[in-house]
Amino acid sequence: MTDSTLPPLPDRLSIDARSPHHIAAVFEHDIGIKFNDKERLDVEEYCISEGWIRIPAGKSVDRMGKPLLLKLKGKVEAFYR
């Protein structure tokens, strides 16, 4: 998609609104994440330059009710759908 109205995708992005890496303008559009050439739908946070994603660890939650996250390392690509 080459629409000039889309904001550029950042190097690091989180879906948690309390995170300093959360950018609300990016989430107004549909985003896709490819991890090791497979599209993932459960990504909570990613960093392209460092090559990692964070995904929920099953149904485990912390004491605040947020899911516990696993960090997976590999090739990360972000794109607009």
Biopython code that builds the backbone (N, CA, C, O; Angstrom):
import numpy as np
from Bio.PDB.StructureBuilder import StructureBuilder

atoms = [
    (1, "MET", "N", (0.844, -1.161, 0.000)),
    (1, "MET", "CA", (0.000, 0.000, 0.000)),
    (1, "MET", "C", (0.898, 1.236, 0.000)),
    (1, "MET", "O", (1.745, 1.380, 0.882)),
    (2, "THR", "N", (0.730, 2.106, -0.951)),
    (2, "THR", "CA", (1.587, 3.282, -1.067)),
    (2, "THR", "C", (0.759, 4.558, -0.953)),
    (2, "THR", "O", (0.835, 5.430, -1.818)),
    (3, "ASP", "N", (-0.022, 4.666, 0.101)),
    (3, "ASP", "CA", (-0.835, 5.847, 0.338)),
    (3, "ASP", "C", (-0.022, 6.846, 1.151)),
    (3, "ASP", "O", (0.549, 6.488, 2.181)),
    (4, "SER", "N", (0.034, 8.101, 0.695)),
    (4, "SER", "CA", (0.855, 9.104, 1.368)),
    (4, "SER", "C", (0.243, 9.569, 2.683)),
    (4, "SER", "O", (0.917, 10.256, 3.451)),
    (5, "THR", "N", (-1.032, 9.215, 2.974)),
    (5, "THR", "CA", (-1.664, 9.626, 4.225)),
    (5, "THR", "C", (-1.313, 8.707, 5.386)),
    (5, "THR", "O", (-1.635, 9.022, 6.532)),
    (6, "LEU", "N", (-0.663, 7.583, 5.121)),
    (6, "LEU", "CA", (-0.291, 6.651, 6.182)),
    (6, "LEU", "C", (0.965, 7.139, 6.898)),
    (6, "LEU", "O", (1.937, 7.524, 6.248)),
    (7, "PRO", "N", (0.953, 7.126, 8.244)),
    (7, "PRO", "CA", (2.174, 7.502, 8.964)),
    (7, "PRO", "C", (3.224, 6.412, 8.790)),
    (7, "PRO", "O", (2.875, 5.241, 8.638)),
    (8, "PRO", "N", (4.490, 6.771, 8.809)),
    (8, "PRO", "CA", (5.532, 5.742, 8.667)),
    (8, "PRO", "C", (5.525, 4.804, 9.872)),
    (8, "PRO", "O", (5.287, 5.230, 11.003)),
    (9, "LEU", "N", (5.788, 3.539, 9.618)),
    (9, "LEU", "CA", (5.830, 2.567, 10.708)),
    (9, "LEU", "C", (7.113, 2.757, 11.513)),
    (9, "LEU", "O", (8.197, 2.842, 10.936)),
    (10, "PRO", "N", (7.002, 2.823, 12.830)),
    (10, "PRO", "CA", (8.191, 3.032, 13.664)),
    (10, "PRO", "C", (9.027, 1.763, 13.776)),
    (10, "PRO", "O", (8.568, 0.672, 13.440)),
    (11, "ASP", "N", (10.246, 1.919, 14.248)),
    (11, "ASP", "CA", (11.131, 0.783, 14.472)),
    (11, "ASP", "C", (10.619, -0.085, 15.612)),
    (11, "ASP", "O", (10.759, -1.307, 15.576)),
    (12, "ARG", "N", (10.030, 0.539, 16.619)),
    (12, "ARG", "CA", (9.499, -0.201, 17.768)),
    (12, "ARG", "C", (8.090, 0.289, 18.049)),
    (12, "ARG", "O", (7.837, 1.494, 18.062)),
    (13, "LEU", "N", (7.165, -0.654, 18.277)),
    (13, "LEU", "CA", (5.767, -0.297, 18.480)),
    (13, "LEU", "C", (5.134, -1.254, 19.472)),
    (13, "LEU", "O", (5.419, -2.451, 19.452)),
    (14, "SER", "N", (4.269, -0.730, 20.349)),
    (14, "SER", "CA", (3.578, -1.522, 21.356)),
    (14, "SER", "C", (2.090, -1.225, 21.298)),
    (14, "SER", "O", (1.692, -0.097, 21.005)),
    (15, "ILE", "N", (1.253, -2.241, 21.577)),
    (15, "ILE", "CA", (-0.186, -2.003, 21.600)),
    (15, "ILE", "C", (-0.662, -1.493, 22.950)),
    (15, "ILE", "O", (-1.794, -1.022, 23.064)),
    (16, "ASP", "N", (0.177, -1.576, 23.974)),
    (16, "ASP", "CA", (-0.164, -1.093, 25.309)),
    (16, "ASP", "C", (-0.136, 0.438, 25.318)),
    (16, "ASP", "O", (0.903, 1.047, 25.062)),
    (17, "ALA", "N", (-1.277, 1.049, 25.612)),
    (17, "ALA", "CA", (-1.386, 2.513, 25.568)),
    (17, "ALA", "C", (-0.508, 3.196, 26.613)),
    (17, "ALA", "O", (-0.198, 4.377, 26.462)),
    (18, "ARG", "N", (-0.099, 2.493, 27.665)),
    (18, "ARG", "CA", (0.754, 3.089, 28.698)),
    (18, "ARG", "C", (2.231, 3.034, 28.334)),
    (18, "ARG", "O", (3.055, 3.627, 29.030)),
    (19, "SER", "N", (2.573, 2.351, 27.284)),
    (19, "SER", "CA", (3.965, 2.214, 26.873)),
    (19, "SER", "C", (4.446, 3.485, 26.168)),
    (19, "SER", "O", (3.665, 4.141, 25.479)),
    (20, "PRO", "N", (5.726, 3.838, 26.336)),
    (20, "PRO", "CA", (6.253, 4.999, 25.599)),
    (20, "PRO", "C", (6.404, 4.699, 24.100)),
    (20, "PRO", "O", (6.635, 5.617, 23.312)),
    (21, "HIS", "N", (6.277, 3.447, 23.705)),
    (21, "HIS", "CA", (6.402, 3.055, 22.299)),
    (21, "HIS", "C", (5.048, 2.887, 21.622)),
    (21, "HIS", "O", (4.972, 2.320, 20.531)),
    (22, "HIS", "N", (3.992, 3.363, 22.242)),
    (22, "HIS", "CA", (2.647, 3.308, 21.666)),
    (22, "HIS", "C", (2.397, 4.580, 20.862)),
    (22, "HIS", "O", (2.550, 5.686, 21.380)),
    (23, "ILE", "N", (2.015, 4.425, 19.603)),
    (23, "ILE", "CA", (1.719, 5.568, 18.733)),
    (23, "ILE", "C", (0.300, 5.371, 18.199)),
    (23, "ILE", "O", (0.068, 4.526, 17.335)),
    (24, "ALA", "N", (-0.631, 6.144, 18.711)),
    (24, "ALA", "CA", (-2.052, 5.959, 18.400)),
    (24, "ALA", "C", (-2.358, 6.170, 16.915)),
    (24, "ALA", "O", (-3.236, 5.496, 16.376)),
    (25, "ALA", "N", (-1.666, 7.076, 16.248)),
    (25, "ALA", "CA", (-1.942, 7.361, 14.830)),
    (25, "ALA", "C", (-1.680, 6.147, 13.951)),
    (25, "ALA", "O", (-2.339, 5.979, 12.925)),
    (26, "VAL", "N", (-0.738, 5.304, 14.330)),
    (26, "VAL", "CA", (-0.433, 4.108, 13.544)),
    (26, "VAL", "C", (-1.556, 3.094, 13.666)),
    (26, "VAL", "O", (-1.851, 2.387, 12.702)),
    (27, "PHE", "N", (-2.192, 3.007, 14.834)),
    (27, "PHE", "CA", (-3.235, 2.015, 15.065)),
    (27, "PHE", "C", (-4.582, 2.380, 14.446)),
    (27, "PHE", "O", (-5.533, 1.604, 14.537)),
    (28, "GLU", "N", (-4.674, 3.545, 13.821)),
    (28, "GLU", "CA", (-5.888, 3.893, 13.088)),
    (28, "GLU", "C", (-5.987, 3.102, 11.790)),
    (28, "GLU", "O", (-7.043, 3.084, 11.159)),
    (29, "HIS", "N", (-4.910, 2.455, 11.386)),
    (29, "HIS", "CA", (-4.849, 1.655, 10.164)),
    (29, "HIS", "C", (-4.539, 0.204, 10.535)),
    (29, "HIS", "O", (-4.054, -0.072, 11.632)),
    (30, "ASP", "N", (-4.818, -0.710, 9.624)),
    (30, "ASP", "CA", (-4.579, -2.130, 9.868)),
    (30, "ASP", "C", (-3.102, -2.452, 9.633)),
    (30, "ASP", "O", (-2.568, -2.176, 8.558)),
    (31, "ILE", "N", (-2.439, -3.040, 10.646)),
    (31, "ILE", "CA", (-1.017, -3.338, 10.589)),
    (31, "ILE", "C", (-0.819, -4.847, 10.580)),
    (31, "ILE", "O", (-1.538, -5.582, 11.256)),
    (32, "GLY", "N", (0.156, -5.297, 9.814)),
    (32, "GLY", "CA", (0.536, -6.704, 9.808)),
    (32, "GLY", "C", (1.986, -6.858, 10.234)),
    (32, "GLY", "O", (2.812, -5.978, 9.994)),
    (33, "ILE", "N", (2.289, -7.995, 10.876)),
    (33, "ILE", "CA", (3.652, -8.286, 11.323)),
    (33, "ILE", "C", (4.049, -9.649, 10.769)),
    (33, "ILE", "O", (3.339, -10.638, 10.952)),
    (34, "LYS", "N", (5.190, -9.687, 10.090)),
    (34, "LYS", "CA", (5.763, -10.961, 9.644)),
    (34, "LYS", "C", (6.957, -11.263, 10.522)),
    (34, "LYS", "O", (7.838, -10.421, 10.702)),
    (35, "PHE", "N", (6.985, -12.475, 11.073)),
    (35, "PHE", "CA", (8.090, -12.917, 11.914)),
    (35, "PHE", "C", (8.648, -14.185, 11.295)),
    (35, "PHE", "O", (7.951, -15.195, 11.194)),
    (36, "ASN", "N", (9.903, -14.132, 10.881)),
    (36, "ASN", "CA", (10.553, -15.243, 10.168)),
    (36, "ASN", "C", (9.716, -15.688, 8.963)),
    (36, "ASN", "O", (9.492, -16.880, 8.754)),
    (37, "ASP", "N", (9.259, -14.711, 8.177)),
    (37, "ASP", "CA", (8.500, -14.902, 6.931)),
    (37, "ASP", "C", (7.129, -15.537, 7.124)),
    (37, "ASP", "O", (6.551, -16.025, 6.153)),
    (38, "LYS", "N", (6.585, -15.549, 8.343)),
    (38, "LYS", "CA", (5.224, -16.006, 8.605)),
    (38, "LYS", "C", (4.474, -14.891, 9.298)),
    (38, "LYS", "O", (4.998, -14.274, 10.226)),
    (39, "GLU", "N", (3.238, -14.618, 8.858)),
    (39, "GLU", "CA", (2.460, -13.555, 9.460)),
    (39, "GLU", "C", (1.948, -13.997, 10.830)),
    (39, "GLU", "O", (1.400, -15.090, 10.975)),
    (40, "ARG", "N", (2.132, -13.130, 11.839)),
    (40, "ARG", "CA", (1.680, -13.402, 13.202)),
    (40, "ARG", "C", (0.545, -12.448, 13.532)),
    (40, "ARG", "O", (0.599, -11.269, 13.184)),
    (41, "LEU", "N", (-0.477, -12.954, 14.200)),
    (41, "LEU", "CA", (-1.621, -12.131, 14.570)),
    (41, "LEU", "C", (-1.672, -11.825, 16.070)),
    (41, "LEU", "O", (-2.549, -11.088, 16.521)),
    (42, "ASP", "N", (-0.734, -12.387, 16.844)),
    (42, "ASP", "CA", (-0.776, -12.247, 18.293)),
    (42, "ASP", "C", (0.357, -11.395, 18.861)),
    (42, "ASP", "O", (0.712, -11.550, 20.030)),
    (43, "VAL", "N", (0.920, -10.516, 18.071)),
    (43, "VAL", "CA", (2.069, -9.708, 18.498)),
    (43, "VAL", "C", (1.598, -8.537, 19.356)),
    (43, "VAL", "O", (0.730, -7.768, 18.945)),
    (44, "GLU", "N", (2.175, -8.406, 20.550)),
    (44, "GLU", "CA", (1.875, -7.301, 21.462)),
    (44, "GLU", "C", (2.838, -6.131, 21.258)),
    (44, "GLU", "O", (2.446, -4.972, 21.398)),
    (45, "GLU", "N", (4.094, -6.432, 20.928)),
    (45, "GLU", "CA", (5.122, -5.410, 20.752)),
    (45, "GLU", "C", (6.182, -5.964, 19.808)),
    (45, "GLU", "O", (6.416, -7.172, 19.771)),
    (46, "TYR", "N", (6.826, -5.075, 19.041)),
    (46, "TYR", "CA", (7.902, -5.518, 18.153)),
    (46, "TYR", "C", (9.004, -4.481, 18.089)),
    (46, "TYR", "O", (8.791, -3.308, 18.395)),
    (47, "CYS", "N", (10.196, -4.931, 17.684)),
    (47, "CYS", "CA", (11.315, -4.048, 17.419)),
    (47, "CYS", "C", (12.036, -4.600, 16.189)),
    (47, "CYS", "O", (12.581, -5.704, 16.235)),
    (48, "ILE", "N", (12.044, -3.852, 15.108)),
    (48, "ILE", "CA", (12.627, -4.320, 13.852)),
    (48, "ILE", "C", (14.152, -4.328, 13.926)),
    (48, "ILE", "O", (14.782, -5.298, 13.503)),
    (49, "SER", "N", (14.756, -3.262, 14.456)),
    (49, "SER", "CA", (16.220, -3.171, 14.460)),
    (49, "SER", "C", (16.862, -4.220, 15.365)),
    (49, "SER", "O", (17.932, -4.736, 15.042)),
    (50, "GLU", "N", (16.234, -4.540, 16.482)),
    (50, "GLU", "CA", (16.787, -5.539, 17.387)),
    (50, "GLU", "C", (16.323, -6.948, 17.042)),
    (50, "GLU", "O", (16.890, -7.917, 17.545)),
    (51, "GLY", "N", (15.298, -7.087, 16.189)),
    (51, "GLY", "CA", (14.846, -8.378, 15.706)),
    (51, "GLY", "C", (14.107, -9.218, 16.736)),
    (51, "GLY", "O", (14.460, -10.377, 16.953)),
    (52, "TRP", "N", (13.075, -8.647, 17.381)),
    (52, "TRP", "CA", (12.295, -9.428, 18.332)),
    (52, "TRP", "C", (10.836, -8.998, 18.336)),
    (52, "TRP", "O", (10.488, -7.889, 17.930)),
    (53, "ILE", "N", (9.989, -9.919, 18.811)),
    (53, "ILE", "CA", (8.576, -9.630, 19.048)),
    (53, "ILE", "C", (8.226, -10.139, 20.439)),
    (53, "ILE", "O", (8.916, -10.997, 20.990)),
    (54, "ARG", "N", (7.158, -9.608, 20.996)),
    (54, "ARG", "CA", (6.628, -10.105, 22.272)),
    (54, "ARG", "C", (5.216, -10.613, 22.015)),
    (54, "ARG", "O", (4.385, -9.918, 21.431)),
    (55, "ILE", "N", (4.959, -11.850, 22.469)),
    (55, "ILE", "CA", (3.650, -12.475, 22.310)),
    (55, "ILE", "C", (3.167, -12.968, 23.666)),
    (55, "ILE", "O", (3.981, -13.211, 24.556)),
    (56, "PRO", "N", (1.832, -13.123, 23.844)),
    (56, "PRO", "CA", (1.317, -13.633, 25.118)),
    (56, "PRO", "C", (1.764, -15.074, 25.364)),
    (56, "PRO", "O", (1.874, -15.872, 24.433)),
    (57, "ALA", "N", (2.022, -15.392, 26.646)),
    (57, "ALA", "CA", (2.438, -16.737, 27.047)),
    (57, "ALA", "C", (1.200, -17.520, 27.491)),
    (57, "ALA", "O", (0.983, -17.724, 28.685)),
    (58, "GLY", "N", (0.401, -17.949, 26.535)),
    (58, "GLY", "CA", (-0.811, -18.708, 26.849)),
    (58, "GLY", "C", (-1.826, -17.853, 27.581)),
    (58, "GLY", "O", (-2.064, -16.700, 27.223)),
    (59, "LYS", "N", (-2.428, -18.442, 28.624)),
    (59, "LYS", "CA", (-3.449, -17.722, 29.387)),
    (59, "LYS", "C", (-2.893, -17.119, 30.670)),
    (59, "LYS", "O", (-3.661, -16.617, 31.490)),
    (60, "SER", "N", (-1.590, -17.154, 30.863)),
    (60, "SER", "CA", (-0.963, -16.627, 32.070)),
    (60, "SER", "C", (-1.084, -15.110, 32.127)),
    (60, "SER", "O", (-0.866, -14.421, 31.131)),
    (61, "VAL", "N", (-1.434, -14.597, 33.307)),
    (61, "VAL", "CA", (-1.528, -13.156, 33.509)),
    (61, "VAL", "C", (-0.756, -12.777, 34.764)),
    (61, "VAL", "O", (-0.541, -13.599, 35.654)),
    (62, "ASP", "N", (-0.342, -11.510, 34.816)),
    (62, "ASP", "CA", (0.338, -11.032, 36.017)),
    (62, "ASP", "C", (-0.706, -10.563, 37.031)),
    (62, "ASP", "O", (-1.905, -10.711, 36.792)),
    (63, "ARG", "N", (-0.274, -10.011, 38.137)),
    (63, "ARG", "CA", (-1.213, -9.629, 39.189)),
    (63, "ARG", "C", (-2.090, -8.445, 38.812)),
    (63, "ARG", "O", (-3.089, -8.172, 39.478)),
    (64, "MET", "N", (-1.721, -7.742, 37.748)),
    (64, "MET", "CA", (-2.533, -6.623, 37.267)),
    (64, "MET", "C", (-3.534, -7.066, 36.201)),
    (64, "MET", "O", (-4.349, -6.264, 35.745)),
    (65, "GLY", "N", (-3.476, -8.335, 35.803)),
    (65, "GLY", "CA", (-4.402, -8.860, 34.804)),
    (65, "GLY", "C", (-3.908, -8.770, 33.376)),
    (65, "GLY", "O", (-4.621, -9.156, 32.450)),
    (66, "LYS", "N", (-2.680, -8.258, 33.179)),
    (66, "LYS", "CA", (-2.114, -8.179, 31.832)),
    (66, "LYS", "C", (-1.450, -9.510, 31.494)),
    (66, "LYS", "O", (-0.924, -10.169, 32.391)),
    (67, "PRO", "N", (-1.458, -9.921, 30.234)),
    (67, "PRO", "CA", (-0.835, -11.206, 29.884)),
    (67, "PRO", "C", (0.684, -11.175, 30.054)),
    (67, "PRO", "O", (1.328, -10.155, 29.809)),
    (68, "LEU", "N", (1.241, -12.305, 30.474)),
    (68, "LEU", "CA", (2.691, -12.444, 30.520)),
    (68, "LEU", "C", (3.179, -12.605, 29.093)),
    (68, "LEU", "O", (2.540, -13.281, 28.288)),
    (69, "LEU", "N", (4.303, -11.991, 28.777)),
    (69, "LEU", "CA", (4.779, -11.965, 27.395)),
    (69, "LEU", "C", (6.074, -12.738, 27.237)),
    (69, "LEU", "O", (6.948, -12.703, 28.104)),
    (70, "LEU", "N", (6.184, -13.442, 26.108)),
    (70, "LEU", "CA", (7.413, -14.114, 25.711)),
    (70, "LEU", "C", (8.098, -13.272, 24.657)),
    (70, "LEU", "O", (7.436, -12.639, 23.836)),
    (71, "LYS", "N", (9.426, -13.261, 24.674)),
    (71, "LYS", "CA", (10.203, -12.522, 23.674)),
    (71, "LYS", "C", (10.807, -13.538, 22.712)),
    (71, "LYS", "O", (11.576, -14.408, 23.119)),
    (72, "LEU", "N", (10.453, -13.421, 21.428)),
    (72, "LEU", "CA", (10.992, -14.288, 20.390)),
    (72, "LEU", "C", (11.909, -13.471, 19.498)),
    (72, "LEU", "O", (11.582, -12.342, 19.132)),
    (73, "LYS", "N", (13.059, -14.038, 19.147)),
    (73, "LYS", "CA", (14.022, -13.333, 18.305)),
    (73, "LYS", "C", (14.043, -13.939, 16.913)),
    (73, "LYS", "O", (13.958, -15.155, 16.742)),
    (74, "GLY", "N", (14.159, -13.056, 15.911)),
    (74, "GLY", "CA", (14.197, -13.488, 14.520)),
    (74, "GLY", "C", (14.038, -12.292, 13.607)),
    (74, "GLY", "O", (14.232, -11.151, 14.026)),
    (75, "LYS", "N", (13.685, -12.550, 12.359)),
    (75, "LYS", "CA", (13.497, -11.504, 11.351)),
    (75, "LYS", "C", (12.082, -10.924, 11.487)),
    (75, "LYS", "O", (11.095, -11.656, 11.431)),
    (76, "VAL", "N", (12.001, -9.609, 11.663)),
    (76, "VAL", "CA", (10.719, -8.928, 11.879)),
    (76, "VAL", "C", (10.459, -7.945, 10.746)),
    (76, "VAL", "O", (11.336, -7.163, 10.380)),
    (77, "GLU", "N", (9.241, -7.990, 10.190)),
    (77, "GLU", "CA", (8.817, -7.045, 9.157)),
    (77, "GLU", "C", (7.444, -6.526, 9.536)),
    (77, "GLU", "O", (6.562, -7.308, 9.890)),
    (78, "ALA", "N", (7.251, -5.211, 9.468)),
    (78, "ALA", "CA", (5.956, -4.580, 9.729)),
    (78, "ALA", "C", (5.455, -3.962, 8.429)),
    (78, "ALA", "O", (6.234, -3.432, 7.636)),
    (79, "PHE", "N", (4.127, -4.040, 8.221)),
    (79, "PHE", "CA", (3.561, -3.501, 6.980)),
    (79, "PHE", "C", (2.104, -3.122, 7.215)),
    (79, "PHE", "O", (1.459, -3.613, 8.141)),
    (80, "TYR", "N", (1.598, -2.236, 6.353)),
    (80, "TYR", "CA", (0.182, -1.908, 6.354)),
    (80, "TYR", "C", (-0.544, -2.869, 5.426)),
    (80, "TYR", "O", (-0.049, -3.197, 4.348)),
    (81, "ARG", "N", (-1.702, -3.311, 5.844)),
    (81, "ARG", "CA", (-2.494, -4.227, 5.006)),
    (81, "ARG", "C", (-3.364, -3.457, 4.055)),
    (81, "ARG", "O", (-4.101, -4.054, 3.271)),
]
sb = StructureBuilder()
sb.init_structure("model")
sb.init_model(0)
sb.init_chain("A")
sb.init_seg("    ")
for serial, (resi, resn, name, xyz) in enumerate(atoms, 1):
    if name == "N":
        sb.init_residue(resn, " ", resi, " ")
    sb.init_atom(name, np.array(xyz, "f"), 0.0, 1.0, " ", f" {name:<3s}", serial, name[0])
structure = sb.get_structure()
